[in-house]
Amino acid sequence: MTPQNQILLIPKIERGYVIDHIPAGLGIRVMALIGGRAELEEAVVTLGLNYKSTRMGRKDMIKLQADALPPRLLQMLALVSPGITIKRIANFEVIEKVVIQVPELFDNLARCINPNCITNAEPHVPTRFKRLESGSRHFKCAHCERVCSLDELAGHLKA
């Protein structure tokens, strides 16, 4: 297909957000996070899977017609798929673009994988994880000091 006759597989949106550069296969997981947010239950959402990407080979993409993205959702996206791009759209144009990265420290986003951690026995005690060293994908629980990988934490997100 030549560039002149390529078709737009997901229509442009007038206002909202595009969650782009989601690694292929993670789009459905990101959709589940969006679907779990009461603030977004009225939003129109379009999901595209396995698009060709020069940067990634294959990628997933979500277009979300909403006024705002909840901060907690952005934090969860950072754990599930660091490196994704969030584009804010107004009048069919990108007006802001941010690449989401995992913070050095995060609170109450994921459960500790240690079943004996106080945060699992006492639900009112919030979790806290701190990155072991800059650039590392491993985090230490502030309560039990268990070291967890980013993938383990992403699999134990709190609702």
Salt bridges, closest charged atoms under 4 A:
ASP20 OD2 - HIS21 ND1 3.96
ASP20 OD1 - LYS59 NZ 2.89
ASP20 OD2 - LYS87 NZ 3.02
GLU39 OE1 - ARG37 NE 3.83
ASP67 OD1 - ARG15 NH1 1.94
GLU96 OE1 - ARG88 NE 2.98
GLU104 OE2 - ARG131 NE 3.05
ASP107 OD1 - ARG128 NE 2.54
GLU122 OE1 - HIS124 ND1 3.69
ASP151 OD1 - ARG137 NH2 3.23
